[in-house]
């Protein structure tokens, strides 16, 4: 399946079916990550159930502290 993730086209196996699966596939472990799926910001509780389809646009936003 082809996805657009943070502006880059990637291919994921057909076993990747949800936003949570994409996070695991990309090794995104930051609990504070914000996910935008096709223009909609998702509640964290929906990541496990939110289905993805070929061509979806997903943005992962992670905040980094600094001074």
JOWO-V344265 format. One record per residue. RES is the residue in one small letter. SS is DSSP state (H for helix, E for strand, C for the rest). Layout:
# JOWO-V344265
res->RES ss->SS
res->RES ss->SS
This chain:
# JOWO-V344265
res->x ss->C
res->x ss->E
res->x ss->E
res->x ss->E
res->x ss->E
res->x ss->C
res->x ss->C
res->x ss->E
res->x ss->E
res->x ss->E
res->x ss->E
res->x ss->C
res->x ss->C
res->x ss->C
res->x ss->C
res->x ss->C
res->x ss->C
res->x ss->E
res->x ss->H
res->x ss->H
res->x ss->H
res->x ss->H
res->x ss->H
res->x ss->H
res->x ss->H
res->x ss->C
res->x ss->C
res->x ss->C
res->x ss->C
res->x ss->C
res->x ss->C
res->x ss->C
res->x ss->C
res->x ss->E
res->x ss->E
res->x ss->E
res->x ss->E
res->x ss->C
res->x ss->C
res->x ss->E
res->x ss->E
res->x ss->C
res->x ss->C
res->x ss->H
res->x ss->H
res->x ss->H
res->x ss->C
res->x ss->C
res->x ss->C
res->x ss->C
res->x ss->E
res->x ss->C
res->x ss->C
res->x ss->C
res->x ss->C
res->x ss->C
res->x ss->E
res->x ss->E
res->x ss->E
res->x ss->E
res->x ss->E
res->x ss->C
res->x ss->C
res->x ss->C
res->x ss->C
res->x ss->C
res->x ss->C
